[in-house]
Amino acid sequence: MPKISIITPAYNCEKYLEQSVDSVLSQTWQDWELLIIDDCSKDNTYALMQKLAKKDERIRILQNPQNSGAAATRNNGVRQAAGEWIAFIDSDDLWEPDKLEKQMALLLKIPEAALVFTGSAFIDAQGNRIAHILHVPEKINRKKLLGQNVISCSSVLIRKELMKEFPMPEEDGIHEDFATWLAILNKIPYAYGVDEPLLIYRRSVTSKSGQKSKSAQMNWRTYIRAGIPLGTRVIAMMKYTVNGLEKYFMLWAKRKK
């Protein structure tokens, strides 16, 4: 039985998927399985998945019976997972080789930790590095997370029982991962960060997070779904806006250099 089950939702991602999988294969921590789940892609994604599965017996490929979205696909992966811990990596993101090893090392130091995340570096759609690093705190609670979701989904390592207890909401118009972390941090006091850019996040202006006005609306609806009172929502939204503007300005400015 693997220690870690890594889950990758795959939808029309033939351009980037192999790079993402190769970054998993390059991990110095080797006790894992990788579940790649095709969400009824219309391109050659599934054929590529079949090819990738031949690279390593730890790679398992699955298909959703119908197009279901990223949240439902991740939840399906959690149900199928054999590992004690769950990690997510989106099909266009990458990991540094020591990502899992450094997270497991942190768990040895903080045995009560149940949710661990990392900092991020950034690349554009063509794979060019953007000279910006998302730094993360050593630990964060629910109240602090409201102002800025610094827990990137592709950086997370989380106990499987928590993901089974708090599956990602399968609804449109919210940030499903953010809603999940807020729900989990109602039960556990802290998530713990490794402040190194062990995730390499591919930033696309066509992604949900790349459309700033839409992302802000989704953030507000996520607060509502999480049961955040109106006054607290307003204050958190102000912090979110300031942090978001600073982040996107830094990404834009450093990309221009």
HELIX and SHEET records of a PDB file:
HELIX    1   1 LEU A   17  LEU A   25  1                                   9    
HELIX    2   2 THR A   45  ALA A   53  1                                   9    
HELIX    3   3 ALA A   70  GLN A   80  1                                  11    
HELIX    4   4 LYS A   99  LYS A  109  1                                  11    
HELIX    5   5 ARG A  142  LEU A  145  1                                   4    
HELIX    6   6 CYS A  153  SER A  155  5                                   3    
HELIX    7   7 LYS A  160  GLU A  165  1                                   6    
HELIX    8   8 GLU A  176  ILE A  184  1                                   9    
HELIX    9   9 LYS A  208  GLY A  210  5                                   3    
HELIX   10  10 LYS A  212  ARG A  225  1                                  14    
HELIX   11  11 LEU A  230  LYS A  256  1                                  27    
SHEET    1   A 7 ILE A  59  GLN A  63  0                                        
SHEET    2   A 7 TRP A  32  ASP A  38  1                                        
SHEET    3   A 7 ILE A   4  ALA A  10  1                                        
SHEET    4   A 7 TRP A  85  PHE A  88  1                                        
SHEET    5   A 7 LEU A 157  ARG A 159 -1                                        
SHEET    6   A 7 LEU A 115  ILE A 123 -1                                        
SHEET    7   A 7 ARG A 129  LEU A 134 -1                                        
SHEET    1   B 8 ILE A  59  GLN A  63  0                                        
SHEET    2   B 8 TRP A  32  ASP A  38  1                                        
SHEET    3   B 8 ILE A   4  ALA A  10  1                                        
SHEET    4   B 8 TRP A  85  PHE A  88  1                                        
SHEET    5   B 8 LEU A 157  ARG A 159 -1                                        
SHEET    6   B 8 LEU A 115  ILE A 123 -1                                        
SHEET    7   B 8 ALA A 191  ARG A 202  1                                        
SHEET    8   B 8 LEU A  94  TRP A  95 -1                                        
SHEET    1   C 8 ILE A  59  GLN A  63  0                                        
SHEET    2   C 8 TRP A  32  ASP A  38  1                                        
SHEET    3   C 8 ILE A   4  ALA A  10  1                                        
SHEET    4   C 8 TRP A  85  PHE A  88  1                                        
SHEET    5   C 8 LEU A 157  ARG A 159 -1                                        
SHEET    6   C 8 LEU A 115  ILE A 123 -1                                        
SHEET    7   C 8 ALA A 191  ARG A 202  1                                        
SHEET    8   C 8 LYS A 139  ILE A 140 -1                                        
END                                                                             
